[in-house]
Amino acid sequence: MANIGKSISLKGDLSGNEDLTIEGHVEGRVDLPNNLLTIGANGSVNAEVHAKTVVVIGKVTSNVSATERIEIQATGLVNGDVSAPRLVVAEGAVVNGSIEMGVKKGPAPATAVSVSSSPGGSVAPIGEKKALP
């Protein structure tokens, strides 16, 4: 697990393939598509954030997206839009932005079965003719 300490300030794009904890200040873009990103209590991130899982304990000023989960703990502050299939917001946490949940996929195939009820109370699939009593 990599760590950006509280005395570190970074400007630019940050990407990688390992878990990362940010306790310092980061501006730009953070991209960890297969890993956990933790913004620690002293962390301040002014960057677009994309990761598999994001835990916000400190402050994020920009949009945050995760492919699995976003957790905003009680001391966490997010000023930006949040997008993830699962979202945990602790009491006391602040989110100033829109929230989008769900997995983005292409159009789903139609699998619903439609039925209609005849006056006699029995059910027959639509399109199938049923003799009335």
ABEGO torsion letter per residue (X at the ends): XBBBBAABBBBEBBBBABBBBBABBBBEBBBBAABBBBBBAABBBBBBBBBABBBBABBBBEBBBBAABBBBBAABBBBEBBBBABBBBBBGBBBBEBBBBEBBBBBBBBABBBBBBBAAGBBBBBGBBBBBX
